Amino acid sequence: MEGEEKQNGPNVGPKIIIIGAGISGIAAGSKLAQQGFNNVKIFEASDRIGGRIWSVPTDAEGNKAEMGANWIHGIERNPIYQIADENHLLQLRNKDKSFRRKDVYMREDGEVISERLVKEVDFTYGMLISKCEEFFACSVPTPEEDDSVGAFLDRTFEENVENYSNGNRRLRELIFWHHKLLECCISGCDNLHEVSLAEFGSYESLPGIHYTIPPGFEAVLDILKQNIPKENIVFNAPVRCINWDLGPDSEYPVCVEMENGEKHYANHVIVTVSLGVLKASSDRFFSPPLPAAKQQALKKLGFGVVNKVFLVFEEPIVDADVFRLNMIWDPDTVVDADLRNSWYRKIYSFEVVHERILVGWLSGKEAVFMESLTEEQIAADCVGILKKMLKHDIPAPIRVIRTRWGTNQLTKGSYSFIAVGSTQQDILELSKPLSSKGVSKPSVLFAGEATHPNFYSTTHGALLTGHREAANIIRMYNPDSGVEDNSDQQDSDQQDDVSN
């Protein structure tokens, strides 16, 4: 067939195509290879594996900038932690005995806010976030229809501070604002009024602290891909369209058409592209079009932009015991709505990832705007605010590294969230496979962080869904394999087939 290689030797069994070599696609390929499924191709549009996992060297000392995934979120039941721990990727975590622990909270003029006051607001904020989660966990109706996390937090926090005096109250409001900026980066939204209150508790946090991986998050991918023959991963291979209903008379039910015109036929295709790409391209990416319910799920689910800016200095610019500089902005002081003069006010902190390297996080429209600036403009703006807050002169950084996930055509954003108007059921709908007419086995399967109903937005969610769909295929051909998907998904409806 056109564009097809001859299948000889070990390439037996069903033909399987995986679209995307992020951690979900690599996990699926690895699990299939472990079970002897060798007739597999992974098509990756870029020139590297990893997708939204991307570790970039910052200097000659071996320090890495994590452009995407940054933390192992929890320990219990976390396959990423298990891989990292078993392969000694975490062995360097206690190497620096002078590990920075000090969080400093500063206002725009450099005034340091007392630790006591911060802890008081932390406690209140934590209780309110727990209340947000209880609506889903306890199946309790939200106070208002289509209520958002942002609206609920604003209403309830206002009740908590109404008895404080003006100055004390204002400081608490500013610290609360800082917490909301952080929560925007956690959720992946522009503002918390986009996030569904009723579904907020559907996200499951795994117990245990958050780890980073000193050798770089990509080291996990290097371990996972060891089972996959090198020739099975094809780089610079963007897909134009998945023709998923060729009919019972075709030798294969699915044809994957590449941008270069090649056509590859398969029994099964596992789609692992980001929700952002599916939102933007599903109308032309699938032929025939996706079922209406899946299209609606794509439309309703949220997918936001979170970016980072790394500042690499020649010498340390903060005291050795400082771990994070928290920026306590006053939103009421913004007199110029032009993002060119205010984008940096979405950065909630600068974390010291190395004594000479700081990283700031921001989300939403300000994160997208940053992508349009030059590195010189970013450096000047960041140094300007750091000078004001630290109250001493700061040299220009020797290097600026920033992410551009919003305008990245292969991601079109960072990670998913359940937006106002959507539900966990939309994630389950998105994860359902497609079946061609007259074919008993599902033809197109879906994986990726946005298809996990409890671990969306995480690397472990992405990995588990890759395992889930690989396990589904394995069981189709070897029902006695004993292979489980280990995805911790609780709704059996997700395995239902969807026909056009």
C-alpha positions as CSV (number, residue, x, y, z in Angstrom):
1,M,0.0,0.0,0.0
2,E,1.1,3.6,-0.6
3,G,3.7,4.8,1.8
4,E,3.9,1.4,3.5
5,E,7.0,-0.5,4.4
6,K,7.0,-4.3,3.9
7,Q,6.4,-6.0,7.1
8,N,8.9,-8.9,7.6
9,G,10.4,-10.9,10.4
10,P,9.3,-9.9,13.9
11,N,6.6,-7.5,12.7
12,V,3.6,-9.7,13.2
13,G,0.3,-9.1,14.9
14,P,-2.0,-6.1,14.5
15,K,-0.6,-3.0,12.9
16,I,-0.7,-0.2,15.5
17,I,0.1,3.5,15.0
18,I,0.7,5.8,17.9
19,I,0.4,9.5,17.1
20,G,2.7,11.6,19.4
21,A,5.9,10.6,21.2
22,G,5.1,12.4,24.5
23,I,5.1,10.3,27.7
24,S,1.6,8.9,26.9
25,G,2.7,7.7,23.4
26,I,6.0,6.4,24.7
27,A,4.3,4.6,27.6
28,A,1.8,2.9,25.2
29,G,4.6,1.9,22.9
30,S,6.7,0.5,25.7
31,K,3.8,-1.6,27.2
32,L,3.0,-3.0,23.7
33,A,6.6,-3.9,23.1
34,Q,6.8,-5.7,26.5
35,Q,3.9,-7.9,25.4
36,G,5.5,-8.7,22.1
37,F,3.5,-6.3,19.9
38,N,6.2,-5.2,17.5
39,N,4.2,-4.0,14.5
40,V,4.0,-0.5,15.9
41,K,5.0,2.9,14.6
42,I,5.1,6.1,16.7
43,F,4.7,9.2,14.5
44,E,6.1,12.3,16.2
45,A,5.7,15.7,14.5
46,S,8.7,17.3,16.1
47,D,12.4,16.2,16.2
48,R,12.4,14.8,19.8
49,I,10.4,12.7,22.2
50,G,8.8,14.1,25.2
51,G,6.1,16.5,24.0
52,R,5.4,18.7,27.1
53,I,8.3,17.1,28.9
54,W,11.4,19.0,27.8
55,S,14.6,19.4,29.7
56,V,17.0,22.0,28.4
57,P,20.6,22.6,29.6
58,T,21.1,26.1,31.1
59,D,24.9,26.1,31.6
60,A,28.1,24.1,31.4
61,E,27.5,22.8,35.0
62,G,24.8,20.4,33.9
63,N,21.8,22.4,35.3
64,K,18.5,21.8,33.5
65,A,15.6,24.1,32.7
66,E,12.4,22.1,32.8
67,M,10.4,23.8,30.0
68,G,7.4,21.6,30.6
69,A,6.7,19.0,33.3
70,N,8.5,20.1,36.5
71,W,7.4,17.9,39.4
72,I,6.6,14.4,40.4
73,H,3.2,15.0,42.0
74,G,3.1,12.8,45.0
75,I,4.5,9.4,45.8
76,E,1.8,6.8,46.5
77,R,0.5,5.1,43.3
78,N,2.6,7.4,41.2
79,P,4.3,5.5,38.4
80,I,6.6,8.4,37.6
81,Y,8.0,8.4,41.1
82,Q,8.4,4.6,41.0
83,I,10.4,4.8,37.8
84,A,12.5,7.7,39.1
85,D,13.2,6.0,42.4
86,E,14.0,2.6,41.0
87,N,16.4,4.1,38.6
88,H,18.1,6.3,41.1
89,L,17.1,9.5,39.4
90,L,16.3,11.1,42.8
91,Q,19.6,10.3,44.4
92,L,20.8,13.9,44.1
93,R,17.8,15.4,45.9
94,N,19.7,15.7,49.3
95,K,23.1,16.4,47.9
96,D,22.9,20.1,48.8
97,K,22.9,20.0,52.6
98,S,22.2,23.7,52.7
99,F,18.9,23.2,50.9
100,R,17.0,26.5,50.6
101,R,13.9,26.6,52.8
102,K,13.1,30.2,53.2
103,D,10.1,31.7,51.4
104,V,10.1,35.5,51.3
105,Y,6.9,37.4,50.6
106,M,7.5,40.9,49.3
107,R,5.3,43.8,48.2
108,E,6.1,45.8,45.1
109,D,8.0,48.4,47.1
110,G,10.2,45.7,48.8
111,E,8.2,45.6,52.1
112,V,8.6,42.1,53.5
113,I,5.3,40.6,54.8
114,S,5.4,38.8,58.2
115,E,5.5,35.0,58.2
116,R,2.8,35.0,60.8
117,L,0.3,36.9,58.6
118,V,1.2,34.7,55.5
119,K,0.5,31.5,57.5
120,E,-2.8,32.8,58.7
121,V,-3.9,33.5,55.1
122,D,-2.4,30.1,54.0
123,F,-4.6,28.4,56.6
124,T,-7.8,30.2,55.5
125,Y,-7.0,29.6,51.8
126,G,-6.4,25.9,52.4
127,M,-9.7,25.5,54.2
128,L,-11.5,27.3,51.3
129,I,-9.8,25.1,48.7
130,S,-10.9,22.1,50.6
131,K,-14.5,23.4,50.6
132,C,-14.2,23.8,46.8
133,E,-13.2,20.1,46.5
134,E,-16.1,19.0,48.8
135,F,-18.8,19.9,46.3
136,F,-17.6,17.1,44.0
137,A,-16.5,14.7,46.6
138,C,-19.8,14.9,48.5
139,S,-22.1,15.5,45.5
140,V,-23.3,18.7,47.0
141,P,-25.0,21.3,44.8
142,T,-22.9,24.5,44.3
143,P,-24.4,27.7,45.7
144,E,-25.0,29.1,42.3
145,E,-25.6,27.6,38.9
146,D,-22.4,27.2,36.8
147,D,-20.5,28.4,39.8
148,S,-16.7,28.8,39.5
149,V,-13.8,28.3,41.9
150,G,-12.9,32.0,41.5
151,A,-16.4,33.3,42.4
152,F,-16.7,31.0,45.4
153,L,-13.2,31.9,46.7
154,D,-13.9,35.6,46.4
155,R,-17.3,35.4,48.1
156,T,-16.1,33.2,51.0
157,F,-12.8,35.0,51.6
158,E,-14.6,38.3,51.7
159,E,-16.7,36.9,54.6
160,N,-13.5,35.8,56.4
161,V,-11.8,39.3,56.3
162,E,-14.7,41.6,56.8
163,N,-14.0,42.1,60.5
164,Y,-10.3,43.1,60.0
165,S,-9.2,46.8,60.0
166,N,-8.4,48.4,56.7
167,G,-4.7,48.0,56.6
168,N,-4.7,44.4,58.0
169,R,-7.5,43.5,55.8
170,R,-5.8,44.8,52.7
171,L,-2.6,42.8,53.3
172,R,-4.7,39.7,53.7
173,E,-6.4,40.4,50.4
174,L,-3.1,40.8,48.6
175,I,-1.7,37.6,50.0
176,F,-5.0,35.9,48.9
177,W,-4.5,37.4,45.4
178,H,-1.1,35.8,45.3
179,H,-2.5,32.4,46.2
180,K,-5.0,32.7,43.4
181,L,-2.2,33.5,40.9
182,L,-0.5,30.3,42.0
183,E,-3.7,28.4,41.7
184,C,-4.1,29.6,38.1
185,C,-0.8,28.0,37.3
186,I,-1.7,24.8,39.0
187,S,-5.1,24.6,37.2
188,G,-3.7,25.9,33.9
189,C,-6.3,28.7,33.5
190,D,-6.2,32.4,32.9
191,N,-8.3,33.1,36.0
192,L,-10.2,30.9,38.4
193,H,-13.6,32.1,37.2
194,E,-13.0,29.7,34.3
195,V,-12.7,26.6,36.5
196,S,-15.8,24.6,37.4
197,L,-16.6,24.6,41.2
198,A,-18.8,21.5,40.9
199,E,-16.0,19.5,39.3
200,F,-13.0,20.9,41.1
201,G,-12.7,18.0,43.5
202,S,-12.6,15.5,40.6
203,Y,-8.8,16.0,40.4
204,E,-7.1,13.6,42.8
205,S,-3.9,14.6,44.5
206,L,-1.6,11.7,45.3
207,P,-0.2,11.6,48.8
208,G,3.5,12.6,49.4
209,I,5.7,15.5,48.6
210,H,6.5,16.8,45.2
211,Y,9.9,15.8,43.8
212,T,12.0,17.2,41.0
213,I,14.4,15.1,38.9
214,P,17.9,16.5,39.0
215,P,19.1,14.8,35.8
216,G,16.0,16.2,34.0
217,F,12.4,14.9,33.6
218,E,13.4,13.5,30.2
219,A,15.4,10.8,32.0
220,V,12.1,9.1,32.7
221,L,11.3,9.0,29.0
222,D,14.8,7.6,28.2
223,I,14.0,4.7,30.5
224,L,10.5,4.1,29.1
225,K,11.7,4.1,25.5
226,Q,14.3,1.4,26.1
227,N,11.7,-1.3,25.2
228,I,10.9,0.4,21.9
229,P,13.0,-0.4,18.8
230,K,14.6,2.9,17.5
231,E,13.1,2.3,14.1
232,N,9.6,2.3,15.5
233,I,9.8,6.0,16.3
234,V,9.5,8.3,13.3
235,F,10.4,12.0,13.9
236,N,9.4,15.1,11.9
237,A,6.3,13.1,10.8
238,P,3.2,15.3,11.3
239,V,-0.2,13.8,10.6
240,R,-2.7,15.5,8.4
241,C,-5.8,13.3,8.9
242,I,-7.0,10.0,10.4
243,N,-9.5,8.2,8.1
244,W,-11.0,5.9,10.7
245,D,-14.0,4.3,9.0
246,L,-12.7,2.6,5.8
247,G,-15.4,0.0,6.0
248,P,-15.5,-3.8,6.3
249,D,-14.1,-4.4,2.8
250,S,-10.8,-2.7,3.5
251,E,-7.8,-4.7,4.7
252,Y,-7.3,-2.2,7.5
253,P,-10.0,-0.1,9.1
254,V,-7.8,3.0,9.6
255,C,-5.6,5.1,7.3
256,V,-3.3,7.7,8.7
257,E,-2.5,10.3,6.1
258,M,0.7,12.3,6.7
259,E,1.4,15.9,5.8
260,N,4.0,14.7,3.2
261,G,1.2,12.7,1.4
262,E,2.2,9.2,2.7
263,K,-0.5,6.9,3.8
264,H,-0.1,4.3,6.6
265,Y,-2.8,1.7,7.2
266,A,-3.4,0.2,10.6
267,N,-5.7,-2.0,12.7
268,H,-5.5,0.5,15.6
269,V,-4.4,4.1,16.1
270,I,-3.7,5.5,19.5
271,V,-4.1,9.3,19.5
272,T,-2.1,11.1,22.2
273,V,-2.0,14.7,20.8
274,S,-2.8,17.5,23.3
275,L,-6.3,18.6,24.0
276,G,-5.3,22.0,22.5
277,V,-4.5,20.4,19.2
278,L,-7.7,18.4,19.2
279,K,-9.7,21.6,20.0
280,A,-8.1,23.5,17.1
281,S,-8.0,20.7,14.5
282,S,-10.5,17.9,15.2
283,D,-12.7,19.1,12.4
284,R,-10.0,18.3,9.8
285,F,-8.0,15.8,11.8
286,F,-10.7,13.1,11.6
287,S,-12.6,11.7,8.7
288,P,-15.5,11.1,9.1
289,P,-16.0,13.8,11.8
290,L,-15.9,12.8,15.4
291,P,-19.3,11.8,17.0
292,A,-21.2,14.8,18.2
293,A,-20.8,13.9,21.9
294,K,-17.0,13.8,21.6
295,Q,-17.0,17.1,19.7
296,Q,-19.0,18.7,22.5
297,A,-16.7,17.3,25.1
298,L,-13.7,18.8,23.2
299,K,-15.5,22.2,23.1
300,K,-16.4,22.3,26.7
301,L,-13.2,21.1,28.5
302,G,-10.6,23.8,29.4
303,F,-7.1,23.9,28.1
304,G,-4.9,26.8,29.2
305,V,-1.4,28.3,28.8
306,V,1.2,28.2,31.6
307,N,4.7,29.5,30.8
308,K,8.0,29.9,32.6
309,V,10.8,32.3,32.3
310,F,14.3,31.3,33.5
311,L,16.8,34.0,34.4
312,V,20.5,32.8,34.4
313,F,22.8,35.2,36.2
314,E,26.6,35.2,36.4
315,E,26.5,35.4,40.2
316,P,23.8,34.8,42.8
317,I,21.4,37.7,43.3
318,V,19.6,36.5,46.5
319,D,20.8,35.4,49.9
320,A,21.9,31.7,50.1
321,D,19.0,30.7,52.4
322,V,16.2,32.0,50.0
323,F,14.3,29.4,48.2
324,R,11.5,31.5,46.7
325,L,10.7,35.2,46.2
326,N,6.9,35.5,46.4
327,M,5.6,38.6,44.6
328,I,2.7,40.2,46.4
329,W,1.1,42.4,43.7
330,D,-1.6,44.9,44.3
331,P,-4.0,44.6,41.3
332,D,-5.6,47.9,42.1
333,T,-2.3,49.8,41.3
334,V,-2.4,48.8,37.7
335,V,-3.1,52.1,35.8
336,D,-2.1,50.9,32.4
337,A,-4.1,48.0,31.0
338,D,-1.6,47.5,28.2
339,L,-0.1,44.1,28.8
340,R,3.3,45.4,27.6
341,N,3.5,47.3,30.8
342,S,1.8,44.8,33.1
343,W,2.3,41.2,31.8
344,Y,4.9,40.5,34.5
345,R,2.4,41.1,37.3
346,K,1.0,37.6,36.6
347,I,4.3,36.1,37.8
348,Y,3.5,34.9,41.4
349,S,7.1,34.1,42.4
350,F,10.7,33.6,41.4
351,E,12.0,30.3,42.6
352,V,15.7,29.7,43.1
353,V,16.3,26.5,41.1
354,H,20.1,27.0,41.3
355,E,22.1,29.6,43.2
356,R,22.4,31.6,39.9
357,I,19.1,30.6,38.2
358,L,15.6,31.9,39.0
359,V,12.4,30.7,37.4
360,G,9.1,32.5,37.3
361,W,5.7,31.0,36.4
362,L,2.7,32.8,34.9
363,S,-0.5,31.7,33.2
364,G,-3.3,32.9,30.9
365,K,-3.2,35.9,28.5
366,E,-0.1,37.4,30.2
367,A,1.7,34.1,29.5
368,V,0.7,34.2,25.9
369,F,1.7,37.9,25.7
370,M,5.2,37.0,27.0
371,E,5.7,34.8,24.0
372,S,5.6,37.8,21.8
373,L,8.4,39.7,23.6
374,T,12.1,39.5,22.9
375,E,14.4,37.9,25.5
376,E,16.0,41.4,26.0
377,Q,12.5,42.9,26.9
378,I,11.8,40.0,29.3
379,A,15.1,40.4,31.0
380,A,14.6,44.2,31.4
381,D,11.1,43.8,32.8
382,C,12.1,41.1,35.2
383,V,15.2,42.8,36.4
384,G,13.2,46.0,36.9
385,I,10.7,44.4,39.3
386,L,13.5,42.4,41.1
387,K,15.4,45.6,41.7
388,K,12.4,47.3,43.3
389,M,11.5,44.4,45.5
390,L,15.1,43.5,46.6
391,K,16.1,47.1,46.9
392,H,19.6,46.7,45.4
393,D,21.1,46.8,42.0
394,I,20.9,43.6,39.9
395,P,23.0,42.9,36.8
396,A,21.3,41.8,33.6
397,P,21.0,38.0,33.3
398,I,23.5,36.3,31.0
399,R,20.8,34.2,29.6
400,V,17.0,34.2,29.4
401,I,15.1,31.0,28.6
402,R,11.3,31.2,28.2
403,T,8.7,28.8,27.1
404,R,6.1,29.3,24.4
405,W,3.5,26.7,24.8
406,G,0.6,28.9,23.6
407,T,2.0,29.4,20.1
408,N,3.6,26.0,19.9
409,Q,1.6,24.5,17.0
410,L,2.2,21.0,18.4
411,T,0.6,21.7,21.8
412,K,-1.4,24.9,21.5
413,G,-1.3,25.2,25.3
414,S,-0.1,23.5,28.4
415,Y,-2.6,21.3,30.1
416,S,-6.3,20.7,30.7
417,F,-8.8,21.6,33.4
418,I,-12.6,21.1,33.8
419,A,-14.0,24.5,32.8
420,V,-17.3,26.0,33.9
421,G,-20.0,24.2,31.9
422,S,-18.0,21.0,31.5
423,T,-17.9,17.9,33.7
424,Q,-15.8,14.8,34.4
425,Q,-18.1,13.0,32.1
426,D,-16.6,15.1,29.2
427,I,-13.2,13.6,30.0
428,L,-14.7,10.1,29.9
429,E,-16.4,10.9,26.6
430,L,-13.1,12.1,25.2
431,S,-11.4,8.8,26.3
432,K,-13.9,6.6,24.5
433,P,-12.6,4.8,21.4
434,L,-14.0,4.9,17.9
435,S,-15.1,1.8,16.0
436,S,-15.3,1.5,12.2
437,K,-18.5,0.1,10.7
438,G,-18.4,-3.7,10.5
439,V,-15.3,-4.0,12.6
440,S,-15.6,-5.6,16.0
441,K,-12.5,-4.1,17.6
442,P,-12.1,-0.4,18.3
443,S,-10.1,1.4,15.6
444,V,-9.0,4.6,17.2
445,L,-8.2,5.0,20.9
446,F,-7.4,8.2,22.9
447,A,-4.8,8.8,25.5
448,G,-3.0,11.7,27.1
449,E,-3.4,13.7,30.3
450,A,-6.8,15.2,29.2
451,T,-8.3,11.7,29.0
452,H,-7.7,10.8,32.7
453,P,-10.8,11.8,34.8
454,N,-8.8,12.1,38.0
455,F,-5.2,12.9,37.1
456,Y,-5.7,15.3,34.2
457,S,-2.9,17.9,33.8
458,T,-0.3,15.5,35.1
459,T,2.5,13.4,33.7
460,H,1.4,10.4,35.7
461,G,-2.1,10.8,34.2
462,A,-0.6,10.9,30.7
463,L,1.5,7.8,31.4
464,L,-1.4,5.9,32.9
465,T,-3.7,6.6,29.9
466,G,-0.9,5.4,27.5
467,H,-0.8,2.2,29.5
468,R,-4.6,2.0,29.6
469,E,-5.0,2.1,25.8
470,A,-2.0,-0.3,25.2
471,A,-3.6,-2.7,27.7
472,N,-7.0,-2.4,25.9
473,I,-5.3,-3.5,22.6
474,I,-3.4,-6.3,24.3
475,R,-6.5,-7.7,25.8
476,M,-8.3,-7.6,22.4
477,Y,-5.8,-10.1,21.0
478,N,-4.8,-11.9,24.2
479,P,-7.6,-11.8,26.7
480,D,-5.7,-14.2,29.0
481,S,-2.6,-11.9,29.2
482,G,-3.4,-10.7,32.7
483,V,-2.5,-7.2,31.6
484,E,-4.3,-4.5,33.5
485,D,-4.4,-0.8,32.6
486,N,-3.6,0.4,36.1
487,S,-5.1,3.7,35.3
488,D,-7.2,3.9,38.5
489,Q,-10.2,4.9,36.5
490,Q,-13.5,4.0,38.1
491,D,-16.1,4.4,35.5
492,S,-16.5,1.3,33.3
493,D,-18.4,3.4,30.7
494,Q,-15.1,4.7,29.4
495,Q,-14.5,1.3,27.7
496,D,-17.6,1.6,25.6
497,D,-17.1,1.9,21.8
498,V,-18.3,4.9,20.0
499,S,-19.5,4.5,16.4
500,N,-20.3,7.4,14.0
